[in-house]
């Protein structure tokens, strides 16, 4: 009978290991699907166009042949079952004060809120992981999201997805749209990095 407590401990340890392994597998599977979805975006002919569009809600989208950097992220996540339009809107609706007021808005707008990089930065930091910004390419893992400023004055934010493909430089390749449609490129350190995030959806 004295071995029963040890048996219970062993069973609990085994169960915990199984749970952790399952969670790790689920995260890996999600990242794989997200990366595949992002790379698939590079097969689409998309003209860079940041105009304001009135779109449906939820699951609304601008015309498929148009888009900007955020639309790569939105469409990639939507392909794996996450609608950032709805997710961002629902959080902004109840926590509007936490989001930037750069555009002078006093209320949410489901047509555009999720298509703005600063809003996505707030959302990803709140519901995912906000990770260190470094100059070490190994710290950026497949499926991570990176934001940049394309201008020194910070007036042109940008976002892309880290893939599992590597350039000759040793840098992970990024899927992004900087003006030529969705591209897979070695550009991680071409501009000032302003954010590093990991978002796999709401926890179970």
C-alpha positions as CSV (number, residue, x, y, z in Angstrom):
1,X,0.0,0.0,0.0
2,X,2.9,2.4,0.7
3,X,3.7,2.4,-3.0
4,X,0.2,3.9,-3.9
5,X,1.3,7.5,-3.4
6,X,4.3,7.0,-5.6
7,X,2.0,5.4,-8.2
8,X,-0.3,8.4,-8.1
9,X,2.6,10.7,-8.5
10,X,3.9,8.8,-11.5
11,X,0.4,8.8,-13.1
12,X,0.1,12.5,-12.5
13,X,3.5,13.1,-14.0
14,X,2.7,11.0,-17.0
15,X,-0.6,12.8,-17.5
16,X,1.1,16.2,-17.3
17,X,3.7,15.1,-19.8
18,X,1.0,14.0,-22.2
19,X,-0.9,17.2,-21.8
20,X,2.2,19.3,-22.4
21,X,3.2,17.2,-25.4
22,X,-0.3,17.5,-26.9
23,X,-0.3,21.3,-26.4
24,X,3.2,21.6,-28.0
25,X,2.0,19.4,-30.9
26,X,-1.2,21.5,-31.4
27,X,0.9,24.7,-31.4
28,X,3.4,23.2,-33.9
29,X,0.5,22.1,-36.1
30,X,-1.1,25.5,-35.9
31,X,2.2,27.2,-36.9
32,X,2.7,24.9,-39.8
33,X,-0.8,25.6,-41.1
34,X,-0.3,29.4,-40.6
35,X,3.0,29.3,-42.4
36,X,1.5,27.3,-45.3
37,X,-1.4,29.8,-45.5
38,X,1.0,32.7,-45.6
39,X,3.2,31.2,-48.3
40,X,0.1,30.3,-50.3
41,X,-0.7,34.0,-50.3
42,X,2.4,34.6,-52.5
43,X,0.7,32.8,-55.3
44,X,-2.0,35.5,-55.5
45,X,-1.8,38.5,-57.8
46,X,-2.6,41.3,-55.4
47,X,-2.2,45.0,-56.2
48,X,-1.1,47.1,-53.2
49,X,-4.1,49.3,-52.4
50,X,-4.7,50.8,-48.9
51,X,-8.0,52.6,-49.7
52,X,-10.8,52.5,-47.2
53,X,-13.5,49.9,-48.2
54,X,-16.9,49.2,-46.7
55,X,-16.8,45.4,-46.1
56,X,-19.1,42.9,-44.5
57,X,-18.9,41.7,-40.9
58,X,-17.8,39.2,-39.7
59,X,-15.5,37.6,-42.3
60,X,-15.4,40.7,-44.4
61,X,-12.6,41.3,-46.8
62,X,-11.5,43.9,-49.4
63,X,-11.6,42.8,-53.0
64,X,-9.3,39.7,-53.3
65,X,-7.1,41.3,-55.9
66,X,-6.3,44.2,-53.6
67,X,-4.6,44.5,-50.3
68,X,-1.8,45.8,-48.0
69,X,0.5,44.2,-45.5
70,X,-2.2,43.7,-42.9
71,X,-4.3,41.9,-45.4
72,X,-1.7,39.2,-45.8
73,X,-1.9,38.6,-42.0
74,X,-5.7,38.7,-42.0
75,X,-6.1,36.3,-44.9
76,X,-3.5,33.9,-43.5
77,X,-5.2,33.7,-40.1
78,X,-8.6,33.4,-41.7
79,X,-7.3,30.4,-43.7
80,X,-6.6,28.6,-40.4
81,X,-10.0,29.6,-38.9
82,X,-9.3,32.9,-37.1
83,X,-11.2,36.0,-38.2
84,X,-9.0,39.0,-37.0
85,X,-11.7,41.4,-38.1
86,X,-14.1,40.0,-35.5
87,X,-11.5,39.3,-32.9
88,X,-10.0,42.8,-33.0
89,X,-13.4,44.5,-33.2
90,X,-14.7,42.6,-30.1
91,X,-11.7,43.6,-28.1
92,X,-11.8,47.2,-29.2
93,X,-15.5,47.4,-28.5
94,X,-14.9,46.8,-24.8
95,X,-11.3,48.1,-24.4
96,X,-11.3,51.0,-26.9
97,X,-9.1,53.1,-24.6
98,X,-6.2,50.6,-25.0
99,X,-5.9,51.1,-28.8
100,X,-4.1,54.0,-30.6
101,X,-6.0,57.1,-31.4
102,X,-3.7,58.0,-34.3
103,X,-6.6,58.4,-36.7
104,X,-8.8,60.5,-34.4
105,X,-11.5,57.9,-34.0
106,X,-14.0,57.9,-31.2
107,X,-15.5,54.5,-31.9
108,X,-14.8,51.2,-33.6
109,X,-15.0,50.7,-37.3
110,X,-15.2,47.1,-38.5
111,X,-14.2,48.1,-42.0
112,X,-10.7,49.3,-41.1
113,X,-9.7,48.7,-37.4
114,X,-8.1,45.2,-38.1
115,X,-6.3,46.5,-41.2
116,X,-4.1,48.9,-39.2
117,X,-0.8,47.7,-37.9
118,X,-0.8,49.6,-34.6
119,X,-4.2,48.0,-33.7
120,X,-2.8,44.5,-34.5
121,X,0.2,45.2,-32.3
122,X,-2.1,45.9,-29.4
123,X,-4.2,42.9,-30.1
124,X,-1.3,40.5,-30.5
125,X,0.3,41.8,-27.3
126,X,-2.9,41.3,-25.4
127,X,-3.9,37.9,-26.6
128,X,-0.6,36.4,-27.7
129,X,3.0,36.8,-26.6
130,X,4.9,40.0,-27.0
131,X,8.5,38.8,-27.5
132,X,11.9,40.6,-27.4
133,X,13.1,42.5,-30.4
134,X,16.6,41.5,-31.1
135,X,19.2,41.4,-34.0
136,X,19.5,37.6,-33.6
137,X,17.7,35.9,-36.5
138,X,17.4,32.7,-34.3
139,X,15.1,34.4,-31.9
140,X,12.4,34.7,-34.6
141,X,10.5,31.5,-34.9
142,X,8.3,30.2,-37.7
143,X,4.8,31.7,-37.3
144,X,6.0,34.7,-35.4
145,X,4.7,38.2,-36.5
146,X,7.1,41.1,-36.9
147,X,6.4,44.8,-37.3
148,X,8.6,47.5,-38.7
149,X,8.7,51.2,-39.4
150,X,9.5,51.8,-43.0
151,X,10.2,55.5,-42.4
152,X,12.5,57.0,-39.9
153,X,9.7,59.2,-38.5
154,X,7.6,56.1,-37.8
155,X,4.8,57.1,-40.1
156,X,4.7,53.9,-42.2
157,X,4.2,50.8,-40.0
158,X,4.5,47.4,-41.7
159,X,3.9,43.8,-40.7
160,X,4.9,40.3,-41.9
161,X,5.0,36.6,-40.9
162,X,8.1,34.7,-40.2
163,X,8.3,31.4,-42.2
164,X,10.3,28.2,-41.8
165,X,12.4,28.9,-44.9
166,X,15.8,30.5,-44.6
167,X,17.8,32.7,-46.9
168,X,21.5,32.3,-47.7
169,X,22.1,35.1,-45.2
170,X,20.8,32.8,-42.4
171,X,17.8,35.0,-41.9
172,X,14.3,33.5,-41.8
173,X,12.3,34.5,-44.9
174,X,9.3,36.7,-44.4
175,X,5.9,36.8,-46.2
176,X,4.7,40.3,-46.5
177,X,3.3,42.9,-48.9
178,X,5.4,46.0,-49.1
179,X,4.0,47.2,-52.4
180,X,4.5,44.4,-54.9
181,X,1.9,42.0,-53.6
182,X,2.5,39.2,-51.2
183,X,6.2,38.1,-51.4
184,X,8.5,35.7,-49.7
185,X,11.7,37.7,-49.0
186,X,14.8,38.0,-46.9
187,X,14.1,41.4,-45.4
188,X,14.0,40.8,-41.6
189,X,16.6,43.4,-40.8
190,X,16.1,45.8,-43.7
191,X,14.0,48.2,-41.5
192,X,13.7,49.1,-37.9
193,X,11.8,46.3,-36.1
194,X,9.2,47.7,-33.7
195,X,7.5,44.6,-32.5
196,X,7.7,40.8,-32.3
197,X,4.7,38.7,-31.5
198,X,3.4,35.1,-31.4
199,X,-0.3,34.5,-31.7
200,X,-2.0,31.1,-32.0
201,X,-5.6,32.0,-31.2
202,X,-7.4,31.8,-27.9
203,X,-6.3,29.1,-25.5
204,X,-8.6,26.0,-25.2
